Amino acid sequence: MITEETFYRCRPDFRKLEAFGFQREKGTLRYGELLPDGQFRAELEVTAEGEVRGKVIDQDTGEEYLPIRIEGQIGGFVGKVREMYLAFLEHIKEECFIPVSFIFSQSNRIEAGIHREYDVLAEFPWEKYPGNGTFKCNENGKWFAAILTVDFGKLGIPGEHDEDETVEVVNLKADSVEIPELIKQPGVCPAWHMNKKHWISVILDDTLSDDEVFGFIRKSHDLVAGSKAAKVRGTGAWMIPSNPAIYDVDAGFRAGGGEIEWHQHNNINAGDEVYIYSSAPYSALMYRCEVVAADLMYHGMFKESKGYEKSMRIRLIEKFPPDKFPLSFIKAHGGSVVRSARTMPEELIKAVHAEL
C-alpha cells in the first residue's frame, strides 16, 4: 500500500527514470539502493504500462521485509524502516514522476483534450471526493462533463471489471431521445449519480477510443453551451496563442524556411487555416498560416507537458502589423483572448477576410 499510495495520481517520465539510474530489463525499468541504515535495500520497478511496484529487502536474509506492509505495525523499528522507504519513494516521485488529475490514462488524455479544445480546466469541488472533477462551459458556467470514480458494480452493467474494481467514467449530457440507443453501446451506460433521462456515463477504460469519447463530449458541450458554441464549430480555421517573451515566431519561420512545428490541437487537419495570436505587448492576430502536415510526433519545447502528444507543421502565408487585427477587433467580431487553440468564430473569419 505504501508504494501505491505514494504514486497515486502520478505518471512516470521514462526518460527521467533512466537518467536517474533505472535499468531497463525486458521493458521494465528497475532501480535499487541501500537505505541509510545499511541493513535494508529498497527496490522499485516501473512497467511499460506505468505500473509501479516496490519492496524492501533485508540484507541479512535476502528476503523481503514484510512488516512494513502490515497495517497496524507501528513499532519503533518497523516505523523507522517504513520512514526510510517512504523517503526513497518520495525522492523518486519528485525527480521522475509527473502529477496527473485522474487515476487512469484515458481520463488524463480526455482532460488534456478538453483543455485544448475548450480552454477549460478541471475543477474539483468536493473535498470528500478529491478525484472527481467537473468541466464548465465558458459560455454560461454550466457543467458539460464530469469525470467521476465509481466501483464498477454500481454501474449495473456487464463488463470485464470486478464489481468492486474502481473505474473512472465521464458523465455527459446527451439527447434524451437518443439515450436508450446510446447506452446499448459497449462502454456507455446510464449516468452514474446524475439524471439518467438527460445524461450518460462513458467508461474511461479504452473500451471506446479517445475520438469516440470526444464525439460524445462535443455533443454534450453544444447541448449545455447552446447555439453560440455550435455555430463556431467546423469552420476549418483556428486561432493559436504565442507568447513573444517565450518564443520568437519570426525567428522560427526564418529557421524553418517559412514553416514551424507547433503543438497540435486534437481536431486541426492538414489544409486548415491557422492564425497565430501574439500575446502582450501585442495582443493581436499577427500571422496567417496554413497547416501543411498534421498528427506528427511532437518534438517541441513543451514535449513533457501534459496534452502535447502531437504536432503539426504550419506554413506562413502572411504577417500582419499589430494594429491590423488587435484584441478589440477580435472581440468586436465574436472572439476573445486566445489562451489555447480554438476554432475561429465564423463572424471573425469573414471580418478578417474582408480586410485581406
N, C-alpha and C positions, 0 to 999 in steps of 0.2 A: 504493500500500500504506500510506503514512503516514496518509492520511485514514481509510481503512477500519479500520486498527488503533486509531486514536485513539478512534473512536466505536463500537468493538466492545462489544456488550452495553450499549448506551445507546439510549434513545428520545428523540426531540425533544419539547420542550414548545413547541408552535407559538405560543402566546400570548407566551411569553418571548422567542422568536426575533424576533417583530415588535417587542416592546418594546426589544430590543437594537439594532434598526436594520435587520433584514432587510426587503426589499421584496418584495411578492407580485407575481408575473408569471405569469398563466395557471396558477395553482395551485401554482407553485413559488416558494419563498422564496429570495431571493438577497441576498448581502452581500459587500462587499469593502472592503479598506483597505490603505494603503501599509504595507509592512514598515518597521522602524526605520531601515534604511539609505537609504530613499527611492528605491532603484533598482528594487525589485520590489514588486508588488502581489499580495496574496493574495485569492482569491475562493472563495466557498463557496456551494453551493446545496443546499437540502433539498426533496425532492419531497413531494407529498401522502402518499405511501406511507411516508415516513420514510427514504428512501434519501439518503445524503449523498455529495456529490461536490465535490472541491476541486482547485484548481490555483494555481500561482504564475506571474504574468505579468511578463516582462522589460519594463520601461517604455521602454527604448530601441528595442526591436524590435517590441513589441506582441504578441509570441508567447509561448507557454507555455515556462517554463524547465524543460526535461525532465530535466536531470542529477539533480535531487533524487529522481526516481522510479527511477533506475537503481541497483540493489543493487550494492554494491562501490565506488560513487563516494563516497570518503571524504576527498577533498582538502579543504584548509582552507577555500577559498572556498565550495565546494558544501556543506560541513558547516555553515558559518555560515548560509547561506540556509535549509538544512533546519531548523536550530535555531530561526530566526525564524518559519518557517512552523509548526513544531510548537507554539511558544508561542502563536501566533494560534489554532490549533485547540484547544489545551487551555483557553484562556480562554473560548472559546465553549462548549466542553463543560461547563465548570464553571458557567457562567451560564445555559445554556439546555437542558441535556440531563439526563435522569433515568436513573440506573443501573438496569439490569434483570438478572435472573439468567441469562436464556437468550437465544438469538440471535433467535428468531422470535416474532412477535406472539402466535400462538395458544399457544405454550409458556408465555409470561408470563401470558396470561389464565388458562390452566389452573392455573398455580402460585397465582395470586391466588384462584381459586375454591377450591382445596384448602385454602388458609389460612382462608378464610371459613367453609367447611363443617366442617372438622375441627380447626381451631386448630393446624395443623401447618405448620412452615416447612421449606423445602428444606434438606437438608444436602449438603455437597459433600466426600465422604470421600476422593477420590482426587487427590492432588497432581499426578499425571501427566495427569489428565483433569479440569481445573478446571471445565469446563462441564457435567459430568454430576452431576445432583442426585437425591437419593433422598428419599422421604417415608415416615415410620414411623408406625404406629398408636400412638395414645396408650395403648391398652389393653394392649399387650404388647411394644412396641418393634420389631415386625417391619415390614419394608418392605411397602407395598401399592402403591407406584408409584415409577418411576424414569424421569426424563427424560434421555435419552442422545443424544449426537451420533454420527452414523454416515454414511459415504459411501453414497449411495442404492444403488449397485450391489451392496453387500454384503448387502442385504436379500433379494436374489434374486427380486424381483417386478417385473412390468412397471409403467411409470408415465411421467409427463411429465417426470421429472427426468433429468439426465445421470447416468451411472454414478458419476462422481467428484464429483458435487454433494453438499455437506454438507446433511443434513436432521436434524431432531430427532424422536425418537419417544418415546412414553411406554410403558414396559413395565408390564403389568397382569396380575394373576392372573385366571384365568377357569376355568370349569367344564371339566374335561378332556373331558367328553363333547360339549360344545358347540364346542370349539375348531375341529374340522375344518370346521364350517359358518361360524364367525365369520371365519376367515381367507380365505373366499371374497368377503367384502365389500371394496369399494374402500377403501383407506386402512388396512386391517388385514392383518397378516402374522404368520408365526411369530415368536416372541420373538427379538429380537437379543440374543445373549450370555447367555440365560437358558434354563431348562428349557422346551423347546417343548411338553412334554406338559401343562404347567400354566400357562404364561404366553403372552401375546400382545404384539405391538408395534402401537401405533396411531400413524400418521404425523401429526405436528402441522403440517400444511400447509394446513389448512382444507378438506381433502377431506371430512372429517366435521365437522359443526357442534360448537360447544362443548357443547351439550346432549347430543349423541350420544356425545361422548367421556366426558362425566360419567356417562352411563349405565354405561359400562364401569368407570369409576373407583369408583362406588358398589358395584358388584358385587365388584370386587377388594377394596375395604376391608372389606366384610362377610365375604368368604371368609377374609381374613387375620385380622381382629379377632375373628371368632367370633360367636356368637349374641347376645352382650350388645349389640354395636353395631347389629345388625339389629333388635333389639327396640325401640330408641328412635326408629326412623325412621318418618316418615309420620304423626306424631301431630297435625300441624296446629297445634302450639303451640311457641313459640320463647322462648329467653332471649337478650337482647342486653345488652351491658355499657354502662355510662355512668360517667364519672369526674366526680364533683362538683367537683373542682378545675378542670376544663376547661370544663364545660358545666352550666348551671343548668336542669335539666329542668323544674322548676316554672315558671320564667320563660318557658321555651319554650312550654309549654302555654298559659300565660296570653296570650302574644303571638299565638298561633295559634288562639285561640278553642277551646281544648281539643284541638287537633291539632298534630302536629310532623312535619316532613320528616326522614327518617332514612335513612342509607345502608343499602342493602338487600343482604341475603344472597341468593345465587342462587335459592334454592328457596322463598322466602317468597311467599305468594299473598294476594290480597285475601280477607278473611274469616278469615284465620288469627289466632290469639290470640298476643300478644307480651307477655312480662314483662320489664321493664327492671330489670336488676341494677345497683345503685349500689355502686361500689367503696368503699374506705376513705374516710372513717371508718365507713361504714355496713355494707358487706359484706352486703347483703341484697337480696332481691327487694322492690321498693318501688312498682312501677307495673304495673297490669294494663291492657292496651290491645288494641285491635282494628285490624287492617290494613284501611284503607278504600280504599287505592289502591296499586298496585304497578307496578314496571317503568317508573318515571318517570325523566326525565333528572336526574342528581344535581347539586344546586347548593349542597351544604352546605360546612361549614368544612374538610373534608378532600378537596375536589374534585380536588386534584393528586396525591393518594396513589394508589398502585397498588392496583387492585382495587375502587375505589369508582366504578363507572361508572353505577350505577342507584340510585334512591332509592324509598322508599315513604312514604305518609302514614299515621300511626298516630293513633288517637283514644283519649284517656284514658277508661277505664271506672271505675277505682278506684285510689286511692293507699293504700298500707299503711304503718303505722308500722314503723320499722327492726327492732323486736323481734318482729314477727309472722312473717316468713319469713327469718331470718338464715342465714348460711352453714352453721351447724351443722344447721339444719332441711333445707337443700338436700342436704347430704352424707348425712344420715340416710335420705334417700329417693331415692338413686341418682344425685344430681347432683354437681357440683364447682364450683370457682371459675369464673366466667364471664368469659373473656378475649376471646371473639369470639362472633358469633351462632352458636347451636347449637340443635338440636332439644331439646325438653324431655322427659326420661325419663317414660314413662307412669306409673311409680310416683309421681314427683314431682307430676305433674298431678293425680292422684287425691288426693294428700295436701293439695295447695293447695286444690282444690275442696271438700274436706271441711271446710276451715276458713273458707270464704267464707260 
